[in-house]
Amino acid sequence: MTPADYTPFAHLTAPNAPLYRQVMRAFLAAKERFAVHLRPEDVYASLDAGSRPADVEAVTQALDKLVEWGNLRADPDHARVTAVEDFYRRRFIYQLTRAGEAAEAALGTYDEVLGRRGELQAVALHDIVTQLRALLVIAAEDEPDPAKTYVALSVLTARFTDLADNARAFMGSLQRTIDLHDIEVEAFLAYKDRLIQYLERFIQDLITLGGRIALLIGELEERGSVKPLLSLAAAREAADAAPEDAEQAEAAAYEKWAARWSGLAEWFVSGEGRESQARLLRGRALGAIPQLLAVVRQLNERRAGRSDRSADFRTLARWFAQAPDDAARHRLWRVAFGLHSSRHLTVDADTLAERTASPEPASTPWGEARPLRISPQLRRTGSYERRGKPRKVADRGEAKRRLAALAARQTEETRRARDRLVTGGPVRLSRIGELDPLAFQLFLRLLGDALATWRPDTTTTTATSGDGSMEVRLTALDDGATAEVRTPDGVFRGPDHLIDIVDLTAGHGDRAAPAPVPIPAPREDTSPRLTEDR
């Protein structure tokens, strides 16, 4: 394999780099207008009037250097030859080379990524749901349309790529904001509330739609529709390949589509011993909110004049700078950090007098210097290692068996709690009955997921649990009834609602949706507010 030639990037570190960058941008602008060739006068005219050279000759020299580096190609300009003398004049027209165009594309990508702050695209979640449903419809056809399949998969992967890339960039910029890197404090304090609301809104959408996307992906894979759809998309992508390369091109395209689908599934669906990227993103976004609030509190304390460690160190540095001499600095050091000489190792007065009478030069090696007589008390009472046989290796088998039994018992208790909460259709909260502590905890988590998507004008909301195993549908009522859910620890009270809890892992997700319940006009405030009596 021929090693890559990076000479087209040489103009970035050349002495006249700003002019070279302007010239290359002029050729990119011309390419957007479908202009292939440019003369030196055209390049000169397209440069910014405030920064271009005084004459065309400097631009011509820059063009020649770019030709030397491989960014441009120079061809003789015969279009303006009107006399024999013109053939002997040095006239060229210039155009971008493939290497120069590739270098500019790389620099454009660098500038774009460097300046990207990223965003949490809740709209992309809705688009992903729409395209997955479209794939389910296409897969149900007797002969799926290759064109529709290719378009749906292309839009799906494009939206997912945007979602993943922007989320990664946003979380990186959010961490830099939390660390107060590359940000103005006043600007951060001005938009902190909007940033926290933005995070909360995306978390709500991720709770609602993340589980739905995981279910749609699981349904496509259970039907065995993924491989045929990917094969159709790969065949359409390789349709224009040369006949001798058609089979290899189709195999390569299928591998690419399979990798994209695998990345999409792993992003939304958790696996054995692995959490999905959506769940990790949700956790990081949730964790960022208290971190942002802590930063705000810290900044407010600084502005109020309260001291912190960094301010203390800056003050100490000023004291060191203002100290009159080294002796004062040493005293300040000892007072600030409490570092003193070894008090257990001292030299008696006779030894000091002897050394004063006949001092040892500083260049005397340790081995040749006169020894110092010290008390052996430290040697007698110092620490020591205990001798003896090494400890036996502990057998962890019994502990592992207990942990396995505990995990199995907890799994069974969780399954029973899910079975207890499944309603089989819409029922009133007051009909739930008494719940044991584990079922009540699961009930509270489901209710919290539903309330996270509730708005002031909402009458019905649907949410999926974080692991995608259960779905809850909550509908407000207007009859003024009060619901009570009894537990061994007390009574949970609040406005009565219709609730429908579905166990998606047990196949209930395929049942027909219940008939719509007629809902009267909502009262002024129908948002659930539950209180607990103990």
Salt bridges, closest charged atoms under 4 A:
GLU41 OE1 - ARG80 NH1 2.77
ASP64 OD2 - ARG90 NH2 2.72
GLU68 OE1 - LYS65 NZ 3.43
ASP75 OD2 - ARG73 NH2 3.17
ASP77 OD2 - ARG39 NE 2.74
ASP77 OD2 - ARG80 NE 3.36
ASP86 OD1 - ARG89 NH1 3.29
GLU101 OE2 - LYS31 NZ 3.30
GLU104 OE2 - ARG21 NH1 2.82
GLU112 OE2 - ARG116 NH2 3.86
ASP127 OD2 - ARG159 NE 2.90
ASP162 OD2 - ARG159 NH1 3.78
ASP165 OD1 - ARG168 NH2 2.65
GLU186 OE1 - ARG303 NH2 3.80
GLU219 OE2 - ARG223 NH2 2.73
GLU237 OE2 - LYS256 NZ 2.48
GLU275 OE2 - ARG279 NE 3.82
GLU301 OE2 - ARG306 NH1 3.50
ASP308 OD2 - ARG302 NE 3.08
ASP326 OD1 - ARG329 NH1 2.82
GLU354 OE2 - ARG370 NH1 3.33
GLU360 OE2 - ARG370 NE 2.96
GLU385 OE1 - ARG387 NH1 3.96
GLU398 OE1 - ARG401 NH2 2.82
GLU412 OE2 - ARG415 NH2 2.32
GLU412 OE2 - ARG416 NH1 3.63
ASP419 OD2 - ARG415 NH1 2.71
ASP449 OD1 - ARG282 NH2 3.78
GLU471 OE1 - ARG473 NH2 3.48
ASP478 OD1 - ARG523 NE 3.18
ASP479 OD2 - ARG428 NH2 2.56
GLU484 OE1 - ARG486 NH2 3.26
GLU484 OE2 - ARG493 NE 2.83
ASP496 OD2 - ARG428 NH1 3.00
ASP500 OD2 - ARG473 NH1 2.91
ASP500 OD2 - ARG511 NH2 3.25
ASP503 OD2 - ARG418 NE 3.78
ASP525 OD2 - ARG529 NH1 2.46
GLU532 OE2 - ARG534 NH2 2.75
ASP533 OD2 - ARG493 NH1 1.80
